């Protein structure tokens, strides 16, 4: 829990965002200590990620009550706010741009051993300059010793954006963040979450056991959404394939494929040169 303030760093002469951690009312000292530890953990987890599409953490300041987290200030609105203001879904092209930025930020996080665990339209910022940022690592799980973090037994966040294995077993894995990304992109291009039933309980049951409602407006994003929203983690579309498909929708080259095409001929040339150099010279 917390409030975010706009502040000015008088030493470095720049604006910053400062998150004031606020403990729930009427809790004992033990619970306050727990909130304090979680806030520090949030800052530490987010600080492991160095990526242009992830909000940067600058410092954590300890006060007599709760810590304050100093972070990059991004003039922006959340994707959730933009959807509410627009009143209708976004185009597949715009959503693909958002998806690529968030996917790259998540990939950097997973490489650092950090699971976001709360990828939703609320936690994606669209800057005034149209740059995209992933923010709010308040529910993140961080294992500095293992890039494939797995955490069981903890449940928090917005359930409509939680992967089936987390809803059913409380299990957090990198593929769960990808499922949440799929649900977020679905909401952005369809104007609603992937599962809607008469009650929350029925919705979450469907989320665990059924396929998502077929997209109507996603167009070229449809295979990506269906791939990310697979119930079984092992069947879920992986980040490299998602990235390739998003680049294709945006009409951009796949840098990895281009690099591979350039490297192979060069290796062949080097091999040929080495072969020629090893041919014995004719006798005089």
C-alpha positions as CSV (number, residue, x, y, z in Angstrom):
1,X,0.0,0.0,0.0
2,X,1.2,3.5,-0.7
3,X,0.9,6.9,-2.2
4,X,3.1,8.2,-5.0
5,X,4.2,11.9,-4.9
6,X,6.0,14.1,-7.4
7,X,9.2,15.5,-5.8
8,X,12.3,17.4,-6.8
9,X,15.8,16.1,-6.1
10,X,17.6,19.3,-5.0
11,X,21.1,17.6,-5.3
12,X,20.7,16.2,-8.8
13,X,18.2,18.8,-10.0
14,X,15.7,16.5,-11.4
15,X,12.1,15.5,-10.7
16,X,11.5,12.1,-9.1
17,X,8.5,10.0,-8.1
18,X,8.5,9.1,-4.4
19,X,6.4,6.2,-3.1
20,X,5.3,6.7,0.5
21,X,4.7,3.3,2.0
22,X,1.5,3.4,4.1
23,X,0.7,0.6,6.5
24,X,-2.9,-0.5,7.0
25,X,-4.6,1.0,10.0
26,X,-5.0,-0.9,13.3
27,X,-2.1,-3.4,12.8
28,X,0.3,-4.4,15.4
29,X,4.1,-3.8,15.4
30,X,4.8,-7.2,14.0
31,X,2.7,-6.5,11.0
32,X,4.2,-3.1,10.6
33,X,7.6,-4.7,10.5
34,X,6.4,-7.1,7.8
35,X,5.1,-4.2,5.7
36,X,8.4,-2.4,6.1
37,X,10.3,-5.5,5.0
38,X,8.1,-6.0,2.0
39,X,8.6,-2.4,0.9
40,X,12.4,-2.8,1.1
41,X,12.0,-6.1,-0.9
42,X,10.0,-4.3,-3.6
43,X,12.7,-1.7,-4.0
44,X,15.5,-4.3,-4.0
45,X,13.7,-6.4,-6.6
46,X,13.0,-3.5,-9.0
47,X,16.5,-2.2,-8.6
48,X,17.8,-5.5,-10.1
49,X,16.3,-4.6,-13.5
50,X,18.1,-2.3,-15.9
51,X,15.9,-1.8,-18.9
52,X,14.5,1.3,-20.7
53,X,10.9,0.0,-20.4
54,X,11.1,-0.6,-16.6
55,X,10.8,2.3,-14.2
56,X,14.2,2.8,-12.4
57,X,14.7,2.8,-8.7
58,X,17.0,5.5,-7.4
59,X,17.0,5.0,-3.6
60,X,15.1,3.9,-0.6
61,X,14.9,6.3,2.4
62,X,14.2,5.1,5.9
63,X,12.1,7.2,8.2
64,X,10.9,6.6,11.7
65,X,7.7,5.0,10.4
66,X,7.9,3.5,6.9
67,X,10.4,3.6,4.1
68,X,10.1,5.9,1.0
69,X,11.0,4.6,-2.4
70,X,12.6,7.1,-4.7
71,X,12.2,6.3,-8.4
72,X,12.2,7.6,-11.9
73,X,9.4,10.1,-12.7
74,X,7.5,9.3,-15.9
75,X,5.0,11.9,-17.0
76,X,2.3,9.4,-18.1
77,X,-1.0,7.8,-17.5
78,X,-1.7,4.1,-16.9
79,X,-3.1,1.9,-19.6
80,X,-6.1,1.4,-17.4
81,X,-6.7,5.2,-17.3
82,X,-6.4,5.5,-21.0
83,X,-8.8,2.6,-21.6
84,X,-11.4,4.3,-19.3
85,X,-10.9,7.7,-20.9
86,X,-11.1,6.3,-24.5
87,X,-14.1,4.2,-23.7
88,X,-13.2,1.7,-26.5
89,X,-10.4,-0.7,-27.2
90,X,-7.1,0.2,-28.8
91,X,-5.9,-0.9,-32.3
92,X,-3.9,-4.1,-32.6
93,X,-0.9,-2.1,-33.8
94,X,-0.9,0.1,-30.7
95,X,-1.4,-2.9,-28.4
96,X,1.5,-4.7,-30.2
97,X,3.7,-1.7,-29.4
98,X,2.7,-1.9,-25.7
99,X,3.2,-5.7,-25.7
100,X,6.7,-5.5,-27.1
101,X,7.8,-3.0,-24.6
102,X,6.4,-4.8,-21.6
103,X,7.6,-8.2,-22.9
104,X,11.2,-6.9,-23.1
105,X,10.9,-5.4,-19.6
106,X,9.6,-8.8,-18.3
107,X,12.4,-10.7,-20.1
108,X,15.0,-8.4,-18.4
109,X,13.3,-9.0,-15.0
110,X,13.2,-12.8,-15.4
111,X,16.9,-12.8,-16.3
112,X,17.5,-11.0,-13.1
113,X,15.5,-13.6,-11.2
114,X,12.5,-11.3,-10.6
115,X,8.9,-12.2,-11.1
116,X,6.6,-9.2,-11.4
117,X,3.4,-11.1,-10.5
118,X,1.1,-8.1,-11.0
119,X,1.1,-7.4,-14.8
120,X,-2.1,-5.5,-15.4
121,X,-3.3,-2.4,-17.3
122,X,-2.9,-0.5,-13.9
123,X,0.8,-1.2,-13.9
124,X,1.7,-0.2,-17.4
125,X,2.5,3.4,-18.0
126,X,2.1,5.2,-21.4
127,X,4.3,8.2,-21.3
128,X,3.4,11.6,-22.7
129,X,6.1,10.9,-25.3
130,X,4.4,7.5,-26.0
131,X,7.2,5.5,-24.3
132,X,5.9,2.4,-22.4
133,X,7.0,1.5,-18.9
134,X,6.3,-1.5,-16.6
135,X,6.0,-0.3,-13.0
136,X,5.0,-1.3,-9.5
137,X,7.0,-4.3,-8.3
138,X,5.1,-4.3,-5.0
139,X,4.2,-8.0,-5.4
140,X,7.4,-9.1,-7.0
141,X,9.2,-12.2,-6.0
142,X,13.0,-12.1,-6.2
143,X,15.4,-15.0,-6.0
144,X,18.9,-13.6,-6.6
145,X,20.4,-17.2,-6.9
146,X,18.0,-18.6,-9.5
147,X,16.8,-16.9,-12.6
148,X,13.8,-19.3,-12.7
149,X,12.1,-18.1,-9.6
150,X,9.2,-20.2,-8.2
151,X,7.2,-19.1,-5.3
152,X,4.2,-21.0,-3.8
153,X,1.6,-20.2,-1.2
154,X,1.3,-16.4,-1.7
155,X,-1.8,-14.8,-3.3
156,X,-2.2,-11.1,-4.0
157,X,-3.1,-8.9,-6.9
158,X,-6.0,-8.7,-9.3
159,X,-7.4,-12.2,-9.9
160,X,-8.7,-11.5,-13.4
161,X,-5.1,-11.1,-14.5
162,X,-3.7,-14.1,-12.6
163,X,-2.5,-17.2,-14.4
164,X,-4.5,-20.5,-13.8
165,X,-1.6,-22.1,-11.9
166,X,-1.4,-19.2,-9.5
167,X,-5.2,-19.2,-8.9
168,X,-5.3,-22.9,-8.4
169,X,-2.1,-23.7,-6.6
170,X,-0.6,-20.3,-5.6
171,X,2.4,-21.0,-7.8
172,X,4.4,-18.2,-9.4
173,X,6.6,-18.9,-12.4
174,X,7.9,-16.8,-15.3
175,X,5.2,-18.2,-17.5
176,X,2.6,-16.7,-15.2
177,X,3.9,-13.2,-16.0
178,X,3.4,-14.1,-19.7
179,X,-0.1,-15.2,-19.1
180,X,-0.8,-11.9,-17.3
181,X,0.7,-10.0,-20.2
182,X,-1.7,-11.9,-22.5
183,X,-4.7,-11.0,-20.3
184,X,-3.5,-7.4,-20.3
185,X,-3.1,-7.2,-24.1
186,X,-6.5,-8.9,-24.5
187,X,-8.1,-6.2,-22.3
188,X,-6.4,-3.5,-24.3
189,X,-7.5,-4.7,-27.7
190,X,-10.9,-6.2,-26.7
191,X,-12.0,-3.7,-24.0
192,X,-12.7,-6.4,-21.5
193,X,-10.9,-9.2,-19.6
194,X,-10.6,-12.7,-21.2
195,X,-13.1,-14.3,-18.9
196,X,-16.5,-12.8,-17.9
197,X,-19.1,-14.9,-16.1
198,X,-22.1,-14.0,-13.8
199,X,-20.0,-13.9,-10.6
200,X,-16.4,-13.6,-9.7
201,X,-16.3,-17.2,-8.5
202,X,-17.6,-18.5,-11.8
203,X,-15.2,-16.2,-13.7
204,X,-12.2,-17.6,-11.8
205,X,-13.4,-21.2,-12.2
206,X,-13.6,-20.6,-15.9
207,X,-10.1,-19.0,-15.9
208,X,-8.7,-22.2,-14.4
209,X,-10.5,-24.7,-16.5
210,X,-11.6,-23.2,-19.7
211,X,-10.2,-21.5,-22.8
212,X,-10.6,-17.6,-23.0
213,X,-13.6,-16.1,-24.8
214,X,-12.6,-15.8,-28.5
215,X,-11.2,-12.3,-29.4
216,X,-13.4,-10.2,-31.7
217,X,-11.2,-7.2,-32.5
218,X,-7.6,-8.6,-32.0
219,X,-7.0,-9.3,-35.7
220,X,-3.3,-10.2,-36.1
221,X,-2.9,-10.3,-32.3
222,X,-5.3,-13.3,-32.0
223,X,-2.6,-16.1,-32.3
224,X,-0.4,-14.3,-29.7
225,X,-3.3,-13.9,-27.2
226,X,-4.4,-17.5,-27.6
227,X,-0.7,-18.6,-27.2
228,X,-0.1,-16.6,-24.1
229,X,-3.5,-17.6,-22.5
230,X,-2.9,-21.3,-22.7
231,X,-3.9,-23.0,-19.4
232,X,-0.9,-25.2,-19.2
233,X,2.4,-23.3,-18.6
234,X,4.4,-25.7,-20.8
235,X,2.1,-25.1,-23.7
236,X,2.2,-21.3,-23.4
237,X,3.9,-19.3,-26.2
238,X,7.4,-18.3,-25.1
239,X,8.8,-14.9,-25.0
240,X,11.0,-15.2,-28.1
241,X,8.1,-16.4,-30.3
242,X,5.9,-13.7,-28.9
243,X,8.5,-11.1,-29.7
244,X,8.9,-12.3,-33.3
245,X,5.2,-12.2,-33.8
246,X,4.8,-8.7,-32.3
247,X,7.6,-7.3,-34.5
248,X,5.9,-8.8,-37.5
249,X,2.6,-7.1,-36.7
250,X,4.5,-3.8,-36.2
251,X,6.3,-4.2,-39.6
252,X,9.7,-4.2,-37.9
253,X,12.6,-6.6,-38.6
254,X,13.4,-9.4,-36.1
255,X,16.8,-8.2,-34.9
256,X,17.7,-11.8,-33.8
257,X,16.9,-13.3,-37.2
258,X,18.8,-10.5,-39.0
259,X,21.8,-11.0,-36.8
260,X,21.7,-14.8,-37.4
261,X,21.6,-14.2,-41.2
262,X,24.6,-11.9,-41.0
263,X,26.7,-14.2,-38.7
264,X,26.3,-17.4,-40.7
265,X,27.8,-16.1,-44.0
266,X,30.6,-14.5,-42.1
267,X,31.4,-17.8,-40.4
268,X,31.3,-19.5,-43.8
269,X,33.8,-17.0,-45.2
270,X,36.1,-17.5,-42.2
271,X,35.9,-21.3,-42.6
272,X,36.7,-21.0,-46.3
273,X,39.7,-18.7,-45.6
274,X,41.0,-21.2,-43.1
275,X,40.7,-24.0,-45.6
276,X,42.5,-22.1,-48.3
277,X,45.3,-21.2,-45.9
278,X,45.8,-24.9,-45.0
279,X,46.3,-26.1,-48.6
280,X,49.9,-27.1,-49.1
281,X,51.9,-25.0,-51.5
282,X,52.9,-26.7,-54.7
283,X,56.5,-28.0,-54.9
284,X,59.0,-25.8,-56.6
